[in-house]
């Protein structure tokens, strides 16, 4: 039989006070200190830094909690951890990718996200998902685990889209219309800037599109060439 009498009350009170102290500190910084920063650039920097510091602080609290409980009641602690992880596995599968997403990318509400050929504006960045809205008012709650093929465009970058062109050979009935359909299905195309297909000859075409950087240009071009190659086969 598993007993919990090894866990002392003073330890539970100490951990509770520690957790409340961490929460109160970061809440006060967000509530009173961050609004004093007028520069958007500096504000985004401190918001990102504060998120990282809060992650380190809560990780430290969690590790200290597990360590102290293991010292006083190892069997009960391991059982509690196992049950907690099992019951919350569906929560973790979205939270962990979201954590990596927020640490790796400088994204904030107001930026744009292209998902499955549709452009959305990010309304809210939450623990397990993003709240998005399209130009047509369609609301989408997107779990972080589905973000692998999404394209993020900073709101400040929408005015800095660069135009590029590439040419290819494609021989098929209604070839130009088919190429336009392929480009419209490309997940890396920005819907607000639809690509243009120009016939240069009987089976040669020039495709003109826009992208925020060279990497997205290459993805668009590779996508079209792969689709054209598949249809030829």
Secondary structure, 3 states (H helix, E strand, C coil): CCCCCCCCHHHHHHHHHHHHHHHHHHHHHHHHHHHHCCCHHHHHHHHHHHHHHHHHHHHHHHHHHHHHHHHHCHHHHHHHHHHHHHHCHHHHHHHHHHHHHHHHCCCCCCCEEEECCEEEEEEEECCCEEEEEECCCCEEEEEHHHCCCCEEECHHHHHHCEEEEEEEECCCCCHHHHHHHHHHHCCCCCCCCCCEEEECCCCEEEEEEEECCHHHHHHHHHHHHHHHHHHHC
